[in-house]
């Protein structure tokens, strides 16, 4: 599937709906379907993956009182079909997953959602009661909505913001509150978007629209509470769950393949895929024209895994010139400013020439611990406990400090920031002190004086456990993963009509990972400890146990060379005057220090550049 659109109101007509859906045409759909009745418009631009001939949308129940469209895939659709058929439901298609939705709703009401294993954004219209939107467990698929978007329309929703913006009479205005957080997070956090009045349904969220009113609730949320479990039993259970998830997600009626980055996550997915595929697996790796040590090592290991499993391996060598030329298209795919990872856009251009579905290793880092905030969580806790005097710690605790035992300077600096929320904010691209200098008082006032620290603190309040690492993993599961990681995967791959499936984010695996203690995930400095034990039978020991290599996006290097001209142009005082949101003196100081060889603010500069490109594309100045 590729995208859904819809609107509700006495004046909505099929032509308006077609204009909304037409905003998704750039994704290269195969076919589309539309439904219009009783003032309700539901539309679909479909990337056909399952039951290509019989899987057209919208879909209906027997008496056509329930209509549904959805974006994504339901992996356990065979099991659900058998259950529904045993209860008397009949289906026209051979194995369409979308056709099950009206029957599931008819049988179980909104309680059908926990029965789904998949990635999805669902829109369902029940002519007798209400309208329902729902998003998958962890937010793999996006779903945007707007209440009273224009005269004669009560409610609109879509997989892409641009579809809602295409409504007649729509006013496109920046949402200062959402944009404020972008300058610290690299993305706009849900439920905010970059546009006033348009909201993003949170992961595991459900919206019911009835009698002109919307009610939002949560049908699923992560419960990260550690349980006592034997490590070796946990390894076996996790391996079984992962193998089953990969096998489920392999199913497609179109050519499929796998990302192969050279790390253990995608390498394991590729290995299981190759072992269980009747055809030779196609694998894909991104390389860089520049000589980047860590990426060259990734390339080496990807080639090694490909050789072991005899995959049909393809590489895309990315150049810095492509970044400059591709920024407009990338940000048009997002519809919002975004300064996180964008390399998926370029690799997926190659993937699209070979397959329509690609499995990835996304989610493993956020579940099992890899990032700086994960690696330092327990050491920071121990540093604070010892007050910097490691002789107060037990021998086991000193082992948990890892490399920080010899050089605790980073721990000392970070602990001085304050509580865990303050420590996490200190690792972001910016903080409230940064935005107070960057943004004008008028912008901050229009944002209703928000606080990124307050946002992080509120998110952390949802964690009910006591484990320092799991606290940080919980934060990523409810924010970084759905707001930054999954959006760049989904939107930049769908821009080339490729569906990416992340087996690690099967809800059964997420729920199991939430029960594991932190020391199963990072053990004495060994990141993704339990996962490495899981994948060991599949991969070379040298790959499994390779040292963690930090990797800085080459954009930082390029800002000093090929992207320097773009940097100077987009952040010139003339360009900043287009919106007047920034303090020109603060931006000028960032650039001055960069020219003088102080590269500590390069991530902030890149963040501002991406905003500038988005603003120009969205507001034309």
Secondary structure, DSSP 4 states (H G I P E B T S, - for coil): --EEEEEESTT--HHHHHHHHHTTGGG--SEEEEEEETTEEEEEEE---SSTTT--SSEE-TTS-EEEEEEEEETTHHHHHHHHHHTT---SSSS-STTHHHHHHHHHGGGGGGG--EEEEEEEEETTS-EEEEE-SS--S--EEEEEEETTEEEEEESSHHHHHTSTT----B-HHHHHHHHHHSSPPTT--SBTTEEEPPTTEEEEEETTEEEEEES-----------HHHHHHHHHHHHHHHHHHHH--SS-EEEE--SSHHHHHHHHHHHHH-SSPPEEEEEEESS--HHHHHHHHHHHHHHHHTT-EEEEEEE-HHHHHHHHHHHHHHHSS---S--THHHHHHHHTTT-SEEEE-TTHHHHH--SHHHHTHHHHHHHHHHTT-GGGS-HHHHHHTGGGGT-THHHHHHHTT-SHHHHHHTTSS--HHHHHHHB-HHHHHHTTS--HHHHHHHHHTT--S--HHHHHHHHIIIIIIIIIIHHHHHHHHHTTT-EEEEGGG-HHHHHHHTTS-HHHHSBTTBTTHHHHHHHTTTS-HHHHTPPP-----THHHHTTTTTHHHHHHHTSHHHHTTT--B-HHHHHHHHHHHHTT--TTHHHHHHHHHHHHHHHHHH--
